Amino acid sequence: MHSMWRGAIPFGLVMIPVKLYAATEQKDIAFRQVHRTDGDRIRFRRVSAGCRRAGA
């Protein structure tokens, strides 16, 4: 695999070489809140204040 960009980061008298590569996969991280007592997932719903129906 070839690097897209090459460079260096200077820290005083020290130079650290850096290479930038293109990502091959997209990975998403999902954070879910869990109820402490029973372990169920906590969901957030958008609800109309007037008719109390869930909106899109």
Secondary structure, 3 states (H helix, E strand, C coil): CCCCEEEEEEECCEEEEEEECCCCCCCCCCCCCECCCCCCECCCCCECCCCCCECC
